[in-house]
Amino acid sequence: MIKRWFSRRNKITPTAAPVAPAMAVVPDLPAQPPAFDRIGPDALFHRWLSAGVADPASPVSPAVLLDELARLAASPGAGAHLVPRVPAVIPQLLRSLRDDNVSSAELSRLLTQDVVLVAELIRGANSPFYSPSAPIKTIESAIMLLGQNGMRLLLARVAFRPVISNQTGALARVAAPLAWRHAELCAQAANLLAPRLRANPFEAYLAGLMQNIGLIVAFRLFDQINPDLPLPQSNAFFGDMAIHARTLSARIAAMWELPPAVVDAIGAAAHPGASALARTLALADRVAKLRVLVDAGLLDPANPATLAGLDTAALSCFEKLGLAQ
């Protein structure tokens, strides 16, 4: 079981933060729709995450929050006890999942040892995303429908899901489940888009699942600084928070012994010279954000501006994510 992330008995003293790197421009990704010129999809997404505990006129200095988040992101050793832990078996499980030669029988053995995994397997096989012709009721039928790749994705998702459990602060309780929902959709989108960009589909899936881990830790950190925190709502705050949280996600991925390519993709900016995996993750992140904002009623999919710039593959991915709800 994951150990408790934070101890409220430890008082945090804000310290100076290193200068955050500038956001890189991504010219090979779809252009931002005109409707987002004022706010932007990323800022709109972060406002949606914290809508239940936000305050545009928050008296809390954004610098205090960002300094502490930057300190944590820049100090993996000192902050190791503040980030979520996973059972030691998970890195071993992920290594076996990356092995193309692992047998279905071995994956079945892993599944049958955990009733939660069995339940997730049956639920996933019966989802509209797979649309079985008849209800799936047995492990064998589910494995046959999902195939080895489908089982890999499901096991990875279930392995990381505990990171959103036991949220105690007001902000984390509201925002962490939403951030995890986006991460799940981003992982599915990355897996679907990876072949087109010549990236490894399973590594793309892992990168999508991991990219919001630092953001969830940030929410826990903000709750520890002030349990009654009304989160600032400026675009500048959200932009800096996203940079530090992404750096933290990459450091946590390295601590969890994920593949180096996954760690690099999470921490890299998706410029034209970036790896295929980094560019896949950036595009999947955009498609997943549009999906959650449309599903939340904040964007109208019938408005041409909402999905403007997405090519046929990205639009198809957007529609498939709607079936995965």
PAGU-556966 format. One line per 5 residues: number of its first residue (from 1); their letters; for each residue x negated, y, z of N, C-alpha, C. Coordinates in steps of 0.001 Angstrom, whole numbers, plus 500000, padded with zeros to 6 digits. Atoms other than C-alpha are relative to their C-alpha. Example, Ala and Ser with C-alpha at 12.3 -4.5 7.8 and 13.67 -1.06 7.14 Angstrom:
2
1) as) 499110/498810/500000/487700/495500/507800/499100/501200/500000; 500820/498810/499940/486330/498940/507140/500770/501090/500730 .
***
This chain:
325
1) mikrw) 499147/498788/500000/500000/500000/500000/499127/501240/500000; 500741/498738/500078/498912/503497/499321/499970/500654/501376; 500112/499326/498714/497600/505272/502392/500647/501374/499937; 499399/498666/499936/499186/508464/503539/499017/501037/499490; 500905/499110/500715/497761/511283/501408/499456/501113/500888 .
6) fsrrn) 500423/498801/499281/497647/514174/503772/500301/499874/501495; 499747/499914/498565/497451/514801/507503/500334/501438/500330; 499586/498631/499704/499401/517868/508600/499257/500586/501196; 500744/499479/498840/497160/518109/511649/498764/500777/499567; 501192/499304/500488/494324/519387/509452/500382/501310/499371 .
11) kitpt) 499689/498678/500536/494585/523103/508868/499025/500347/498889; 500830/499664/501147/493305/524234/505494/499563/501453/500087; 500516/498631/500050/491066/527291/505341/499628/500312/498570; 500285/499697/501394/491112/528856/501866/498545/500370/499793; 501364/499688/500363/487723/529034/500191/499958/500467/498569 .
16) aapva) 500117/499495/501368/486464/530571/497017/499987/498856/499021; 499916/501043/501010/487112/528611/493863/499088/500332/498836; 500772/499739/501195/484926/528159/490813/500902/500542/498906; 499223/499429/501094/485996/529977/487703/500513/498873/499124; 499407/501058/500813/488407/527775/485749/499675/500225/498536 .
21) pamav) 500268/499847/501421/487615/527064/482092/501220/500530/499280; 498894/499436/500771/489699/528864/479519/500724/498916/499235; 499208/500919/500794/492507/527043/477772/499512/500049/498546; 500423/500038/501394/491397/525878/474336/501205/500061/499085; 498941/499935/500998/493461/526610/471254/500071/498661/499289 .
26) vpdlp) 499813/501283/500656/494912/523553/469536/500601/500232/498627; 499441/499627/501290/495272/524548/465883/500589/498852/499212; 499473/501101/500786/495991/521041/464615/501264/499407/500600; 498735/500439/499438/499068/520608/466834/501123/500872/499449; 498886/499197/500510/502572/521823/465885/500023/501389/500609 .
31) aqppa) 499938/498620/499522/503005/525569/466157/501115/500159/501018; 498987/499748/498983/504951/526913/469124/501243/500611/499354; 498777/499453/500580/508595/527514/468146/500213/501449/500418; 499778/498588/499670/509631/531195/468025/500787/500202/501289; 499158/499844/498810/512167/530627/470820/499177/499980/501281 .
36) fdrig) 500822/500114/498807/509277/529997/473225/498974/501122/500113; 501010/498953/500016/507332/533174/472452/499886/500720/501334; 500018/499221/498766/508334/534859/475719/499480/499196/501181; 500378/500818/498850/507814/531966/478127/499027/498893/499601; 500819/501124/500421/506359/528995/476263/500482/498708/500618 .
41) pdalf) 499494/501272/499480/507230/525301/476696/499300/499547/501265; 500710/500440/498803/504500/524694/479282/500500/500737/501245; 499506/499226/498858/505626/527538/481572/501444/499642/500314; 498609/500395/499784/509261/526573/481064/500074/498660/500711; 500063/501318/499370/508384/523013/482035/499646/500128/501482 .
46) hrwls) 500407/499861/498602/506617/524081/485238/501060/500730/500829; 498904/499344/499282/509471/526396/486186/501107/499001/500302; 498974/501028/499791/511861/523485/485754/499596/499061/501130; 500464/500900/498950/509715/521288/488013/500274/500552/501393; 499917/499400/498666/509852/523734/490907/501259/500834/500202 .
51) agvad) 498813/499139/499953/513295/525247/490299/500697/499966/501353; 499282/500114/498735/514687/523962/493598/499354/500714/501161; 500708/499360/498883/512045/525672/495738/499207/501203/499508; 500739/498888/500585/510932/528587/493570/500545/501336/500480; 499612/498649/499640/511011/532283/494317/499170/500979/499174 .
56) paspv) 500763/499067/500833/510037/534871/491673/499307/501089/500807; 500585/498944/499166/509296/537334/494486/499278/499408/501206; 500671/500685/498895/507295/534899/496612/498926/500883/500631; 501028/499206/499320/505201/536682/499273/498658/499285/500085; 501240/500765/499931/502585/533912/499076/499087/500395/498854 .
61) spavl) 500957/499614/501022/499476/534987/497207/499660/498805/499119; 500380/501109/500880/498941/532782/494128/498535/499632/500139; 501437/500261/499892/495193/533135/494688/499702/499000/501111; 500215/500932/498891/495428/531264/497999/500239/498571/499544; 499661/501342/500477/497096/528286/496357/499004/499515/498958 .
66) ldela) 500897/500390/501078/494877/528273/493276/498584/499753/500498; 501338/500204/499458/491680/528605/495300/499879/498626/500647; 500038/501309/499342/492542/525540/497366/500096/498861/498993; 499882/501027/501027/493571/523540/494300/498697/499875/499215; 501278/500024/500712/490361/524521/492474/498918/499343/500848 .
71) rlaas) 500986/500619/499106/488304/523535/495512/500156/498490/500011; 499759/501434/499987/489949/520114/495598/499582/499365/498676; 500332/500544/501315/489536/519589/491835/498497/499956/499761; 501437/499918/500218/485858/520587/491974/499201/499160/500983; 500721/500732/498955/484981/518442/495011/500576/498606/500178 .
76) pgaga) 499405/501342/499910/485913/514821/494325/499579/499242/501245; 500444/500699/498797/483794/513582/497236/500703/500505/501239; 499395/499411/498809/485100/516001/499844/501505/499810/500021; 498551/500120/500060/488667/515644/498620/500494/498596/499754; 499604/501371/500316/488658/511889/498132/501105/499492/500919 .
81) hlvpr) 499004/500487/499049/490718/511327/501264/501350/500686/499819; 498752/499271/500195/493393/513748/500010/500786/499534/498779; 499319/500450/501209/494275/511937/496809/500545/498593/500219; 499380/501313/499801/496439/508825/496436/499035/498856/499766; 500790/501223/500147/494856/505425/496830/500863/498928/499347 .
86) vpavi) 499286/501134/500563/495800/502353/494890/499379/498727/500561; 500570/501265/499523/495383/498732/496016/498819/499577/499131; 501213/500390/500726/492029/497234/495023/500293/499112/498806; 499689/500927/501086/493777/494742/492757/500362/500724/498708; 499516/499313/501202/495029/497415/490355/498915/500200/498950 .
91) pqllr) 501033/499919/501041/491696/498149/488634/499754/498657/499320; 500169/501322/500590/491331/494392/488131/501145/499681/499052; 498835/500243/500832/494867/494198/486772/499895/500782/498690; 500111/499182/501201/494238/497052/484350/498912/499492/499065; 501046/500573/500851/491024/495461/483135/500527/498789/499237 .
96) slrdd) 499434/501165/500689/492918/492264/482348/501015/500430/498947; 499016/499523/500969/495643/494254/480598/499321/500557/498746; 500713/499469/501168/493032/495870/478332/499409/498887/499141; 500573/501129/500727/491834/492417/477269/501020/499459/499003; 499076/500479/501029/493470/491521/473959/500169/498494/500030 .
101) nvssa) 499935/501457/499971/492778/487863/474676/500739/499451/501217; 499265/500485/498833/494721/487709/477933/501278/499316/499537; 498863/500801/500458/497443/485107/477613/501299/500475/500625; 498684/499689/499438/501156/485603/478114/500236/499220/501281; 499837/500814/498792/500981/482812/480676/499349/500690/501197 .
106) elsrl) 500673/499302/498908/498488/484845/482737/500811/501212/500444; 499163/498866/499649/500673/487936/482575/501261/499539/500720; 498813/500553/499333/503679/485811/483542/499681/499639/501446; 500410/500360/498641/501750/484540/486560/499927/501240/500886; 500068/498757/499242/501062/488102/487656/501395/500506/500352 .
111) ltqdv) 498646/499509/499786/504713/488974/487282/500728/499227/501081; 499212/500825/499090/506174/486051/489200/499537/500108/501445; 500483/499837/498628/504067/486906/492256/500611/501216/500691; 499459/498761/499435/505935/490175/492771/501439/500181/499538; 498591/499889/500361/509726/490458/492902/500310/501358/499389 .
116) vlvae) 499787/498678/500579/509474/494182/492100/499657/499984/498515; 500377/500096/501404/507650/493413/488865/501036/499222/499199; 498971/500789/500688/510242/490787/487969/501229/500867/499723; 498827/499135/500161/513069/493270/488546/499754/501062/498933; 500328/498980/500996/511298/495929/486480/499961/499403/498603 .
121) lirga) 500067/500670/501297/510687/493459/483678/501401/499782/499438; 498636/500250/500451/514360/492475/483486/500699/501307/499653; 499372/498711/500261/515494/496087/483725/499464/500623/498715; 500587/499419/501195/513059/497220/481063/500447/499296/498730; 499582/500759/501179/514027/494452/478671/501445/500296/499615 .
126) nspfy) 498590/499707/500265/517709/495413/478991/500261/501471/499693; 499814/498575/500248/517100/499121/478397/500380/500259/498543; 499656/499655/501385/518472/500862/475283/498775/500112/499102; 501214/499866/500802/514850/501320/474173/499732/498715/499222; 500198/501284/500675/514695/497577/473340/501289/499467/499387 .
131) spsap) 498682/500358/500550/518445/497088/472725/500115/498510/499677; 499866/501436/500282/518619/493286/473127/501404/499666/499508; 498699/500400/500548/521423/491538/471246/500896/499397/501072; 499250/500551/498865/522465/489844/474514/499239/500339/501279; 500678/499652/498743/521726/490647/478179/498860/499035/500323 .
136) iktie) 501167/500790/499610/518283/489447/479320/500109/499673/501485; 499816/500413/498610/518506/487433/482519/498821/499216/500571; 501122/500802/499517/515286/485397/482740/498676/500652/499628; 501334/499479/500278/511586/486210/482849/499535/499561/498617; 500440/500532/501283/510941/483999/479853/500611/500774/498837 .
141) saiml) 499337/499254/501071/513511/485815/477716/499452/501420/499903; 500530/498641/499994/512167/489193/478783/498609/500049/499381; 501357/500044/500548/508584/488240/477964/500040/499814/498494; 499885/500241/501432/509649/486977/474554/500423/501277/499276; 499517/498769/500637/511458/490257/473807/498934/501089/500022 .
146) lgqng) 500961/498915/499874/508793/492639/475098/498690/499698/499291; 501290/500333/500573/505806/490738/473809/498871/500378/500935; 501149/499751/499141/502309/490997/475228/499759/501484/500191; 500245/498566/499876/501961/494711/474471/501045/500656/500891; 498946/499442/499165/505330/495542/476022/499789/499691/501467 .
151) mrlll) 500266/500373/498613/504359/493659/479163/498833/500808/500564; 501111/499166/499556/501072/495562/479352/500506/501367/500458; 499508/498662/499697/502906/498867/479283/500834/500000/501270; 499132/500064/498825/505461/497800/481864/499182/499819/501277; 500804/500246/498806/502867/496461/484309/499201/501240/500390 .
156) arvaf) 500751/498779/499693/500790/499640/484016/500903/501036/500646; 499069/499007/499450/503836/501832/484688/500377/499664/501436; 499613/500410/498649/504887/499823/487726/498824/500145/500966; 501174/499903/499128/501320/499821/489078/499793/501411/500515; 500242/498614/499608/501171/503629/489140/501200/500656/500674 .
161) rpvis) 498796/499351/499484/504726/504347/490231/499915/500346/501488; 500040/499645/498568/503926/504252/494007/499387/501355/500307; 500625/498713/499687/501999/507520/493679/501034/501082/500277; 498992/498974/499730/505306/509417/493857/500814/499677/501242; 499237/500383/498818/506560/507617/496958/499555/500798/501212 .
166) nqtga) 500318/499360/498716/506644/509039/500479/499700/501486/499879; 500164/498558/500097/506947/512670/499436/500708/500650/501193; 499428/499440/498783/507491/514677/502613/500270/501498/499906; 499816/498564/500093/507167/518350/501645/501152/500371/499092; 498851/499549/500787/509985/520369/500129/499683/500055/498514 .
171) larva) 500371/499884/501406/508129/521045/496884/499762/498626/499376; 500313/501319/500536/506822/517506/496412/501261/499151/499822; 498769/500787/500126/510251/515975/497052/500776/500369/498745; 499268/499540/501182/511737/518085/494262/499215/499737/498721; 500764/499955/501243/508909/518234/491745/499325/498685/499619 .
176) aplaw) 500762/501202/500328/507023/514925/492013/500787/499001/499155; 499256/500942/500853/509811/512664/490655/500190/500526/498577; 499835/499426/501327/510342/515071/487744/498689/499925/499217; 501299/500092/500656/506613/515181/486981/499698/498571/499583; 500235/501404/500346/506488/511399/487051/500882/499576/498833 .
181) rhael) 499131/500323/501127/509469/511155/484703/499389/500504/498689; 500675/499477/501192/507640/513385/482239/498795/499134/499646; 501179/500824/500256/504492/511254/482634/500387/498681/499337; 499551/501243/500618/506425/508086/481797/500369/500215/498535; 499635/499699/501379/507862/509692/478662/498768/500346/499168 .
186) caqaa) 501230/499661/500692/504456/511104/477730/499218/498740/499659; 500705/501258/500253/502934/507636/478060/500639/499241/498839; 499320/500682/501101/505590/506149/475777/499735/500707/498678; 500256/499240/501217/505105/508954/473254/498567/499777/499520; 501400/500201/500375/501316/508532/473318/499796/498624/499383 .
191) nllap) 500114/501350/500535/501662/504810/472722/500569/499917/498583; 499376/500014/501328/503953/505430/469735/499186/500791/498974; 500707/499118/500926/501823/508204/468219/498545/499592/499782; 501420/500343/500072/498392/506620/468802/499567/499417/498655; 500468/500558/501282/498230/504524/465588/499840/501057/498909 .
196) rlran) 500075/498969/501036/498880/507604/463441/498725/500821/500129; 501210/499219/499773/495928/509396/465039/498781/499116/500235; 501090/500971/499884/493784/506228/465158/499414/499958/501408; 500404/500150/498601/493663/506085/468946/500459/498638/500502; 499607/501267/499399/493906/502998/471121/501344/500174/500701 .
201) pfeay) 498655/499782/499435/497642/502637/471989/500076/499797/501508; 499901/500247/498562/497127/501164/475455/499241/501053/500795; 500712/498919/499321/494494/503718/476433/500808/501295/499943; 499140/498813/500099/496866/506433/475164/501116/499931/501026; 498927/500187/499013/499595/504984/477383/499477/500300/501407 .
206) laglm) 500581/499750/498676/497323/505021/480442/499732/501489/500212; 500275/498565/499886/496272/508618/479738/501288/500773/500238; 498723/499331/499787/499918/509681/479507/500522/499815/501407; 499547/500249/498633/500745/508051/482826/499191/500799/501017; 500902/499410/499005/497743/509600/484573/499964/501523/499983 .
211) qnigl) 500292/498574/500134/497801/513180/483329/500699/500876/501041; 499296/499183/499006/500330/514440/485929/499662/499644/501441; 500343/500387/498634/498745/512740/488947/499425/501184/500769; 500563/498827/499349/496739/515866/489726/501047/501036/500323; 498918/499058/499748/499887/517964/489452/500801/499586/501231 .
216) ivafr) 499271/500496/498830/501664/515761/491985/499189/500239/501267; 500863/499708/498857/498678/516079/494321/500037/501493/500327; 499922/498553/499775/498862/519859/493839/501248/500364/500790; 498768/499726/499264/502460/519876/495047/499850/499602/501469; 500237/500419/498622/501428/517918/498133/499094/500993/500727 .
221) lfdqi) 500921/499037/499416/498597/520358/498734/500716/501292/500355; 499270/498756/499743/500889/523387/498446/500941/499826/501191; 499132/500267/498852/503314/521773/500892/499208/500004/501300; 500820/500023/498783/500473/521273/503354/499577/501408/500400; 500384/498624/499694/499374/524901/503079/501149/500733/500680 .
226) npdlp) 498814/499360/499422/502914/526043/503836/501212/499128/499717; 498864/500905/500221/505796/523551/504348/501231/500704/499439; 498833/499252/500482/508333/526289/503540/499633/500890/498807; 500554/499179/501069/506453/527535/500504/500997/500269/498866; 499264/499668/501228/508458/529421/497842/498966/500199/498895 .
231) lpqsn) 501068/499998/500992/506285/528729/494795/500073/501225/499096; 500008/498878/500944/505232/531761/492709/500433/499537/498611; 499443/500375/501291/506784/531850/489243/499372/500732/498816; 500623/499288/501113/504365/533854/487103/499378/499013/499018; 500599/500845/501029/503126/532412/483826/498509/499806/500245 .
236) affgd) 501434/500098/499723/499539/533161/484838/499728/498957/501084; 500159/500995/498931/499958/531094/488012/500150/498598/499447; 499770/501328/500561/501373/528138/486092/498853/499566/499097; 501099/500339/500891/498590/528308/483520/498758/499559/500758; 501168/500360/499200/495817/528246/486121/500245/498705/500771 .
241) maiha) 499673/501226/499276/497598/525558/488138/499845/498788/499087; 500084/501112/500937/497821/523338/485042/498550/499623/499704; 501415/500270/500275/494075/523688/484344/499375/499216/501144; 500603/500671/498843/493024/522716/487870/500617/498618/500226; 499337/501282/499786/495612/519931/488118/499521/498965/498984 .
246) rtlsa) 500482/500927/501028/494429/518404/484838/498589/499520/500329; 501339/500392/499573/490822/518430/486086/500066/498984/501131; 499823/500921/498879/491963/516732/489267/500493/498645/499512; 499517/501270/500566/493853/514088/487241/498852/499185/499428; 501135/500701/500603/490672/513245/485343/499083/499419/501078 .
251) riaam) 500874/500492/498932/488661/512932/488565/500634/498807/500716; 499324/501123/499355/491281/510669/490124/499952/498778/499089; 500074/501115/500947/491343/508528/486965/498637/499327/500056; 501338/500578/499884/487579/508078/487279/499848/499230/501305; 500051/500696/498710/487937/507147/490972/500729/498681/499944 .
256) welpp) 499213/501223/500124/490507/504538/489979/499442/499037/498959; 500712/500875/500945/488069/503035/487462/500766/499774/498704; 499386/500095/501309/490141/503746/484386/498930/500130/498929; 501016/499940/501056/488337/503510/481026/499458/501418/499815; 500586/498672/500204/485915/506409/480385/500709/500809/498919 .
261) avvda) 499302/499280/501062/487794/507276/477186/501274/500647/500515; 498780/499457/499406/490969/507799/479219/499663/501206/500875; 500427/498902/499135/489165/509975/481767/499642/501221/499156; 500418/498890/500858/487634/512090/478999/501193/500660/499322; 498835/499450/500699/490951/512502/477161/500847/500853/500927 .
266) igaaa) 499197/499236/499044/492749/513709/480298/499346/501350/500286; 500688/498776/499635/490097/516285/481080/499625/500888/498833; 500452/499239/501164/489425/517435/477522/501111/500863/499426; 499061/499189/500779/491079/520208/475532/500084/499403/498599; 499785/500670/501283/492589/518923/472282/499687/500921/498826 .
271) hpgas) 500410/499188/501143/490598/521065/469831/499739/499075/498805; 500163/500849/501182/489964/519829/466261/498885/498967/500118; 501097/500943/499863/486697/518160/467278/500171/499020/501142; 499762/500892/498866/488221/516355/470262/500246/498577/499510; 499787/501403/500358/488620/512596/470337/501434/499772/499540 .
276) alart) 498654/500351/500452/491593/510931/468706/500924/499792/501193; 499187/500238/498810/492781/509952/472180/500439/501319/500633; 499652/498694/499424/492678/513559/473452/501063/500689/499159; 499009/499363/500870/494625/514804/470417/501343/499282/500076; 498764/500762/499828/497165/512012/470818/500711/500403/501285 .
281) lalad) 499430/499623/498708/497676/512917/474471/500630/501391/499929; 499475/498638/500091/498166/516614/473636/501328/500027/499247; 498764/500026/500766/500816/515880/471021/501106/499295/500775; 499015/500734/499205/502572/513321/473249/500519/500847/501156; 499609/499113/498906/502592/515822/476101/501035/501019/499517 .
286) rvakl) 499061/499021/500551/504339/518388/473896/501366/499372/499719; 498739/500669/500339/506953/515924/472620/500761/499634/501270; 499343/500394/498751/507663/514653/476155/500569/501205/500735; 499487/498796/499346/508040/518185/477531/501274/500488/499302; 498786/499610/500719/510529/519046/474795/501152/499062/500337 .
291) rvlvd) 498954/500976/499682/512419/515845/475598/500614/500262/501368; 499448/499792/498661/512769/516539/479322/500735/501329/500086; 499321/498696/499970/513705/520185/478729/501332/499950/499271; 498720/500192/500698/516386/519192/476223/500956/499209/500885; 499145/500829/499144/517704/516496/478574/500489/500769/501225 .
296) aglld) 499600/499186/498847/517804/519055/481404/500937/501128/499611; 499095/498958/500467/519924/521366/479255/499363/501368/499865; 500688/498716/500111/517273/524079/479073/499698/500371/498557; 500215/499758/501423/516758/523715/475319/501102/499295/499210; 498958/500550/500860/519268/523048/472554/499353/499289/498817 .
301) panpa) 500635/500711/501115/518124/520294/470147/500585/500376/498645; 499396/499581/501260/520539/521661/467520/499414/501306/499482; 500654/498751/500408/518603/524937/467460/498720/499648/499252; 501195/500358/500778/515986/524637/464679/498695/500405/500664; 501228/499533/499365/513486/526565/466791/499480/499020/501046 .
306) tlagl) 500400/500883/498911/513451/523890/469508/498947/498991/499558; 500912/501045/500473/511696/521207/467456/499185/500454/498800; 500727/499471/501145/510094/523489/464885/498527/499605/500066; 501409/500350/500072/506662/522326/463748/499699/498535/500214; 500238/501430/499816/507078/518656/464670/500162/499288/498663 .
311) dtaal) 499892/500744/501246/506406/516323/461748/500945/498813/500176; 499035/501102/499976/508457/513249/460887/499704/499005/501116; 500367/500969/498966/506518/510947/463227/500314/500532/501394; 499741/499411/498686/506781/513340/466169/501495/500125/500258; 498547/499917/499846/510501/513898/465536/500594/498625/500301 .
316) scfek) 499525/501362/499731/511059/510131/465428/499676/499591/501422; 500400/500290/498622/509150/509809/468694/500927/500710/500979; 499090/499225/499153/511306/512549/470246/501344/499283/500133; 498719/500701/499971/514460/510619/469313/499897/498691/500781; 500168/501263/499284/513098/507323/470651/499911/500223/501501 .
321) lglaq) 500077/499702/498556/512307/508937/473993/501387/500228/500572; 498622/499814/499540/515988/509863/474215/500686/498682/500287; 499430/501321/499781/516835/506157/474020/499414/499324/501234; 500687/500626/498874/514453/505387/476871/500520/500498/501345; 499500/499438/498737/516517/507293/479475/500675/498919/500831 .
***
